[in-house]
Amino acid sequence: NILQRAFKGGVLSGEELLAVAETLRSARRLRRQIDNHGLRPALSSLLRDIATLPELQKLLEFGLEEGGRIADRASKTIAELRRQLYGANEQRRDLLQNLLKRYGPILQDIVIAERYDRPVLSVKAGAIDQCTGTVHDSSSSGNTIFIEPQSIIPIGNRIAKLKGKILEEEQRLLAIWSSEVAKHFPTIDCLCKVLMQLELALVRARYGSWLGGIAPSLHEDEDTPFVIESFYHPLLLWKERHKESECVVPITFKVSSEMKVIAITGPNTGGKTVTLKSVGLAILMARCGLLLPCKGRPSLPWCKQILADIGDEQSLQQNLSTFSGHITRITRILNALAISDGPSVVLLDEVGAGTDPTEGTALAIALLKALADRARLTVATTHFGELKALKYSDQRFENAS
């Protein structure tokens, strides 16, 4: 967002410009630490062509102090204006101290208050005629009147004018530096994308270490068997460790090259849907470069897409019943398979449910046979006994529990 605003002609704040400088410095430090093509070829090649713009970093850090304040050294004009402002403030402070002593008997408080960015004295309401100046406010009780003495008003006006000039000079400098950032937008944008890749790689590594995960073997051949032994669902694993819940039951998933459809059967609350989600999650984690919380040597083909119909998409607003919701999603799945040019995995929870069991069974059988021809693997949970018999007439089908 910072880069986009600068690129469109916006003026960045001092803190935002310092963030750009810090990013450039961090990138250069990372490159020094990482660059070793023999030891880290992938990361080193990622960092090889990036530019860290040390001149821009020095320009920003020279002109800005911690917190984003513009330094006096940024320009002679701002240094001189601030010197004059400091002198005027000191002069006004001395005058106010003298006035406190002079008007002490008619003051409610000997502390110099402030109203509308102007210093005021707390004068008793009955003695207002004894202190000439501009009335800025009064207390809620009306007993105290806040007056800016006439003798300090000219100095206050000069201070306000100096502050305005300082603000103009600061805005001028920020605009110059923002335009410098904008000039290097493509370079910094590319750098940020590389840093994000490094950040995500680090996150994946730390998360994989916390899981105690294992790197899976991914194969280009789509007929490669799925072999995932004792896979622990990561969210259930987190719950076990952080909330001291019951131990997670691992899932072993082995599918040969010839198998295209797996029908998972079992009682309600037996874990069928969790198994379905775990299979999809394991494949997606492998695609994302995450380590898998499992045992042995996980191996699976590269799957281009994971398509799922899990849960209920009933909607009164869209005139969708439970069954219509499933049909809508299955239609989208079939359309996605039709345009896909790579192996896909389809996950179906309670396939054919939501309608008459006889009709649902017929629909589920026809759908699974169609998916056996189109998808690399289809995993479906079911309570229909007829689906379990498909394996006896088609070798591409198998039952699981």
C-alpha positions as CSV (number, residue, x, y, z in Angstrom):
1,N,0.0,0.0,0.0
2,I,2.9,2.4,0.8
3,L,4.5,1.8,-2.6
4,Q,1.2,2.1,-4.5
5,R,0.4,5.4,-2.9
6,A,3.9,6.8,-3.7
7,F,3.6,5.5,-7.3
8,K,0.3,7.3,-7.7
9,G,1.9,10.6,-6.6
10,G,0.9,10.5,-2.9
11,V,3.1,11.9,-0.1
12,L,4.3,9.3,2.4
13,S,4.7,10.0,6.1
14,G,8.1,9.9,7.8
15,E,7.3,6.5,9.4
16,E,6.3,5.0,6.1
17,L,9.5,6.2,4.4
18,L,11.6,4.8,7.3
19,A,9.7,1.5,6.7
20,V,10.9,1.5,3.1
21,A,14.5,2.2,4.3
22,E,14.3,-0.6,6.8
23,T,13.1,-3.0,4.1
24,L,16.0,-2.1,1.9
25,R,18.5,-2.6,4.7
26,S,16.9,-5.9,5.8
27,A,17.0,-7.2,2.2
28,R,20.7,-6.4,1.9
29,R,21.5,-8.1,5.2
30,L,19.5,-11.2,4.2
31,R,21.3,-11.4,0.9
32,R,24.7,-11.4,2.7
33,Q,23.5,-14.1,5.1
34,I,21.8,-16.4,2.5
35,D,24.0,-16.0,-0.6
36,N,25.7,-19.3,-1.0
37,H,24.8,-21.0,-4.3
38,G,26.6,-24.3,-3.4
39,L,24.7,-24.6,-0.1
40,R,21.4,-22.8,-0.8
41,P,20.9,-22.8,-4.6
42,A,17.2,-22.0,-4.7
43,L,17.3,-19.1,-2.2
44,S,20.5,-17.7,-3.7
45,S,19.1,-17.7,-7.2
46,L,16.0,-16.0,-5.8
47,L,18.1,-13.2,-4.4
48,R,20.6,-13.0,-7.2
49,D,18.9,-10.3,-9.3
50,I,17.3,-8.1,-6.7
51,A,18.6,-4.5,-6.1
52,T,18.6,-3.2,-2.6
53,L,19.1,0.5,-3.5
54,P,21.6,1.6,-0.9
55,E,21.6,5.2,-2.1
56,L,17.9,5.5,-1.5
57,Q,18.2,3.9,1.9
58,K,20.9,6.4,2.9
59,L,18.9,9.3,1.6
60,L,15.9,8.4,3.7
61,E,17.8,7.5,6.9
62,F,19.9,10.7,6.6
63,G,16.7,12.9,6.4
64,L,14.6,11.0,9.0
65,E,15.1,10.3,12.7
66,E,13.6,7.4,14.7
67,G,9.8,7.6,14.8
68,G,9.7,9.3,11.4
69,R,10.6,12.9,12.5
70,I,12.4,14.9,9.9
71,A,15.9,15.6,11.1
72,D,17.3,19.2,11.3
73,R,20.1,18.1,9.0
74,A,17.6,17.3,6.2
75,S,17.8,21.0,5.0
76,K,19.2,24.3,6.1
77,T,15.8,25.9,5.9
78,I,14.2,23.6,8.3
79,A,17.1,23.8,10.7
80,E,17.0,27.6,10.7
81,L,13.2,27.7,11.1
82,R,13.3,25.3,14.1
83,R,16.1,27.4,15.6
84,Q,13.9,30.5,15.3
85,L,10.9,28.6,16.7
86,Y,12.9,27.4,19.7
87,G,14.1,31.0,20.4
88,A,10.5,32.3,20.2
89,N,9.2,29.6,22.5
90,E,11.9,30.4,25.0
91,Q,11.1,34.2,24.8
92,R,7.3,33.5,25.3
93,R,8.1,31.1,28.2
94,D,10.1,33.8,30.0
95,L,7.4,36.4,29.5
96,L,4.7,34.1,30.8
97,Q,6.8,33.3,34.0
98,N,7.1,37.1,34.6
99,L,3.3,37.5,34.1
100,L,2.6,34.7,36.6
101,K,4.5,36.6,39.2
102,R,2.8,39.9,38.3
103,Y,-0.7,38.6,38.2
104,G,-0.3,36.0,41.0
105,P,-3.1,37.4,43.3
106,I,-5.8,37.3,40.7
107,L,-5.0,33.8,39.3
108,Q,-6.8,30.6,40.2
109,D,-3.8,28.5,39.3
110,I,-0.1,29.3,38.8
111,V,0.2,26.6,36.0
112,I,0.2,27.8,32.4
113,A,-2.7,26.2,30.7
114,E,-3.3,25.8,26.9
115,R,-6.4,26.5,24.8
116,Y,-6.5,26.1,21.0
117,D,-2.7,25.7,20.9
118,R,-2.2,29.0,22.7
119,P,-0.9,29.5,26.3
120,V,-3.4,31.1,28.7
121,L,-3.6,32.2,32.3
122,S,-6.3,31.0,34.7
123,V,-7.7,34.4,35.9
124,K,-10.5,34.7,38.5
125,A,-13.7,35.8,37.0
126,G,-14.0,38.9,39.2
127,A,-10.6,40.1,38.2
128,I,-10.9,39.9,34.4
129,D,-10.5,43.7,34.0
130,Q,-7.1,43.6,35.6
131,C,-5.6,41.3,32.9
132,T,-5.8,42.5,29.3
133,G,-5.7,40.0,26.5
134,T,-7.8,37.6,24.5
135,V,-10.4,35.4,26.3
136,H,-10.2,31.8,24.9
137,D,-12.3,29.8,27.3
138,S,-13.9,29.6,30.7
139,S,-14.4,26.9,33.3
140,S,-17.7,25.0,33.5
141,S,-18.5,26.8,36.8
142,G,-17.7,30.2,35.3
143,N,-15.3,31.1,38.1
144,T,-12.2,30.9,36.0
145,I,-11.5,32.7,32.7
146,F,-8.6,31.6,30.4
147,I,-6.9,34.6,29.0
148,E,-4.0,34.9,26.6
149,P,-2.2,38.1,27.8
150,Q,-1.9,40.9,25.2
151,S,1.9,41.2,25.6
152,I,2.5,37.6,24.3
153,I,0.0,37.6,21.5
154,P,2.5,38.9,18.9
155,I,5.0,36.3,19.9
156,G,2.3,33.6,19.7
157,N,1.4,34.8,16.1
158,R,5.0,34.6,15.1
159,I,5.3,31.1,16.6
160,A,2.2,30.0,14.6
161,K,3.7,31.4,11.4
162,L,7.0,29.6,12.0
163,K,5.1,26.3,12.6
164,G,3.3,26.8,9.3
165,K,6.5,27.4,7.5
166,I,8.1,24.3,9.1
167,L,5.1,22.2,8.1
168,E,5.4,23.4,4.5
169,E,9.1,22.6,4.4
170,E,8.5,19.2,6.0
171,Q,5.8,18.4,3.3
172,R,8.2,19.6,0.6
173,L,10.9,17.2,1.8
174,L,8.5,14.3,2.2
175,A,7.2,14.9,-1.3
176,I,10.7,14.8,-2.7
177,W,11.6,11.5,-0.9
178,S,8.2,10.0,-1.8
179,S,8.9,10.7,-5.5
180,E,12.3,9.0,-5.1
181,V,10.5,5.9,-3.8
182,A,8.1,6.1,-6.7
183,K,10.9,6.2,-9.2
184,H,12.1,2.9,-7.9
185,F,8.6,1.3,-7.6
186,P,9.3,-1.7,-9.9
187,T,12.5,-2.5,-8.1
188,I,11.1,-2.2,-4.6
189,D,8.0,-4.1,-5.6
190,C,10.0,-7.0,-6.9
191,L,12.1,-6.9,-3.8
192,C,9.1,-7.1,-1.5
193,K,7.7,-10.1,-3.4
194,V,11.0,-11.9,-3.0
195,L,11.1,-11.0,0.7
196,M,7.5,-12.3,1.0
197,Q,8.6,-15.6,-0.6
198,L,11.4,-15.9,2.0
199,E,9.0,-15.0,4.8
200,L,6.5,-17.7,3.8
201,A,9.3,-20.2,3.4
202,L,10.4,-19.4,7.0
203,V,6.9,-19.7,8.3
204,R,6.4,-23.1,6.5
205,A,9.7,-24.3,8.0
206,R,8.8,-23.2,11.5
207,Y,5.3,-24.7,11.3
208,G,6.7,-27.9,9.9
209,S,9.2,-28.1,12.7
210,W,6.4,-27.5,15.3
211,L,4.4,-30.3,13.7
212,G,7.4,-32.6,13.6
213,G,6.5,-33.0,9.9
214,I,8.1,-35.0,7.1
215,A,8.9,-33.7,3.6
216,P,6.7,-35.6,1.1
217,S,7.9,-36.9,-2.3
218,L,5.9,-35.3,-5.1
219,H,5.9,-37.1,-8.5
220,E,5.0,-35.7,-12.0
221,D,3.5,-39.1,-13.0
222,E,-0.2,-38.8,-12.2
223,D,-0.5,-42.6,-11.7
224,T,1.9,-42.5,-8.8
225,P,0.3,-44.2,-5.7
226,F,-0.8,-42.2,-2.7
227,V,1.1,-43.3,0.3
228,I,0.5,-41.3,3.5
229,E,1.0,-43.2,6.8
230,S,-0.4,-42.1,10.2
231,F,-1.4,-38.6,9.1
232,Y,-2.5,-36.3,12.0
233,H,-5.0,-33.6,11.1
234,P,-3.0,-30.3,12.0
235,L,-5.9,-28.5,13.6
236,L,-6.7,-31.5,15.8
237,L,-3.0,-31.8,16.6
238,W,-3.0,-28.1,17.7
239,K,-6.0,-28.7,19.8
240,E,-4.4,-31.7,21.5
241,R,-1.2,-29.7,22.3
242,H,-2.8,-26.4,23.4
243,K,-6.0,-27.5,25.0
244,E,-4.8,-30.8,26.3
245,S,-7.7,-32.6,24.7
246,E,-7.8,-36.3,23.8
247,C,-5.0,-37.8,21.6
248,V,-5.5,-37.4,17.8
249,V,-6.2,-40.7,16.0
250,P,-3.9,-40.8,12.9
251,I,-5.2,-41.8,9.4
252,T,-3.3,-44.0,7.0
253,F,-4.1,-43.5,3.4
254,K,-2.7,-45.8,0.7
255,V,-4.1,-45.9,-2.8
256,S,-2.6,-47.8,-5.7
257,S,-2.2,-46.6,-9.2
258,E,-5.2,-48.5,-10.5
259,M,-7.6,-47.1,-7.9
260,K,-9.8,-44.2,-9.0
261,V,-12.7,-44.1,-6.5
262,I,-12.6,-44.8,-2.8
263,A,-15.9,-45.2,-0.9
264,I,-15.5,-44.6,2.9
265,T,-18.2,-46.3,5.0
266,G,-18.8,-46.4,8.7
267,P,-21.2,-45.2,11.5
268,N,-22.1,-41.6,12.2
269,T,-19.4,-39.7,14.2
270,G,-17.0,-42.4,13.2
271,G,-14.6,-40.0,11.5
272,K,-15.5,-40.3,7.8
273,T,-15.7,-36.5,7.1
274,V,-12.5,-35.8,9.1
275,T,-10.8,-38.5,7.1
276,L,-12.0,-36.9,3.9
277,K,-10.8,-33.5,5.0
278,S,-7.5,-34.9,6.1
279,V,-6.8,-36.4,2.7
280,G,-7.5,-33.1,0.9
281,L,-5.5,-31.2,3.5
282,A,-2.5,-33.5,3.2
283,I,-2.5,-33.0,-0.6
284,L,-2.8,-29.2,-0.3
285,M,-0.1,-29.0,2.3
286,A,2.2,-30.9,0.0
287,R,1.4,-28.5,-2.8
288,C,2.2,-25.6,-0.6
289,G,5.6,-26.9,0.4
290,L,4.6,-27.8,4.0
291,L,5.9,-30.7,5.9
292,L,3.3,-33.4,6.6
293,P,2.6,-34.5,10.2
294,C,2.8,-38.2,9.5
295,K,5.2,-41.1,9.6
296,G,7.3,-43.1,7.1
297,R,7.9,-41.7,3.7
298,P,4.8,-39.9,2.3
299,S,4.6,-40.0,-1.5
300,L,1.9,-38.7,-3.9
301,P,1.4,-37.4,-7.4
302,W,1.3,-33.7,-8.1
303,C,-2.4,-32.8,-8.1
304,K,-3.4,-29.7,-10.0
305,Q,-6.7,-29.1,-8.1
306,I,-8.7,-30.4,-5.1
307,L,-12.5,-30.2,-5.7
308,A,-14.8,-30.8,-2.7
309,D,-18.4,-31.0,-1.8
310,I,-18.4,-31.1,2.0
311,G,-21.1,-29.7,4.2
312,D,-24.6,-28.2,3.5
313,E,-25.1,-25.3,1.2
314,Q,-28.8,-24.9,1.9
315,S,-30.0,-21.3,1.3
316,L,-33.4,-19.7,1.5
317,Q,-32.2,-16.6,-0.3
318,Q,-31.0,-18.6,-3.3
319,N,-33.9,-21.0,-3.2
320,L,-31.6,-23.9,-2.6
321,S,-32.6,-27.0,-0.7
322,T,-30.0,-29.3,0.8
323,F,-30.1,-31.5,-2.3
324,S,-30.1,-28.5,-4.6
325,G,-27.0,-27.2,-2.8
326,H,-25.2,-30.5,-3.4
327,I,-26.2,-30.6,-7.1
328,T,-25.0,-27.0,-7.6
329,R,-21.6,-27.8,-6.2
330,I,-21.3,-31.1,-8.1
331,T,-22.1,-29.2,-11.3
332,R,-19.2,-26.8,-10.6
333,I,-16.9,-29.8,-9.9
334,L,-17.8,-31.4,-13.2
335,N,-17.3,-28.1,-15.1
336,A,-13.9,-27.6,-13.4
337,L,-12.8,-31.2,-14.4
338,A,-13.9,-30.5,-18.0
339,I,-11.5,-27.6,-18.4
340,S,-8.6,-29.0,-16.3
341,D,-5.5,-30.2,-18.0
342,G,-3.9,-31.9,-15.0
343,P,-4.7,-34.6,-12.4
344,S,-7.5,-33.7,-10.0
345,V,-8.7,-35.1,-6.7
346,V,-12.5,-34.9,-5.9
347,L,-13.8,-35.2,-2.3
348,L,-17.6,-35.9,-1.8
349,D,-19.2,-36.0,1.6
350,E,-22.4,-38.1,1.8
351,V,-22.6,-38.4,-1.9
352,G,-26.3,-38.6,-3.1
353,A,-27.7,-37.6,0.2
354,G,-30.6,-35.1,0.7
355,T,-33.1,-37.0,-1.5
356,D,-35.0,-40.3,-1.8
357,P,-32.4,-43.1,-0.9
358,T,-33.2,-45.0,-4.1
359,E,-32.8,-42.0,-6.4
360,G,-29.8,-40.8,-4.4
361,T,-28.1,-44.2,-4.8
362,A,-28.6,-44.2,-8.5
363,L,-27.3,-40.7,-8.8
364,A,-24.3,-41.4,-6.7
365,I,-23.4,-44.5,-8.7
366,A,-23.7,-42.6,-12.0
367,L,-21.6,-39.7,-10.6
368,L,-18.8,-41.9,-9.2
369,K,-18.5,-43.8,-12.5
370,A,-18.3,-40.5,-14.4
371,L,-15.6,-39.2,-12.0
372,A,-13.6,-42.5,-12.3
373,D,-13.1,-41.5,-15.9
374,R,-12.3,-37.9,-15.3
375,A,-10.4,-37.5,-12.0
376,R,-7.2,-39.0,-10.8
377,L,-8.9,-39.9,-7.5
378,T,-12.3,-39.5,-6.0
379,V,-12.9,-40.1,-2.3
380,A,-16.6,-40.3,-1.2
381,T,-18.2,-41.0,2.2
382,T,-21.5,-42.9,2.1
383,H,-24.1,-44.8,4.0
384,F,-25.5,-46.4,0.8
385,G,-24.8,-50.2,0.7
386,E,-25.1,-50.3,-3.1
387,L,-22.0,-48.1,-3.4
388,K,-19.9,-50.7,-1.5
389,A,-20.8,-53.3,-4.2
390,L,-19.2,-51.3,-7.0
391,K,-15.8,-52.7,-6.4
392,Y,-16.9,-56.1,-7.4
393,S,-17.9,-55.0,-10.9
394,D,-15.2,-52.3,-11.5
395,Q,-11.5,-52.8,-10.4
396,R,-11.1,-49.0,-10.2
397,F,-13.3,-48.9,-7.1
398,E,-12.3,-49.8,-3.6
399,N,-13.9,-49.6,-0.2
400,A,-12.4,-48.1,3.0
401,S,-13.5,-47.8,6.5
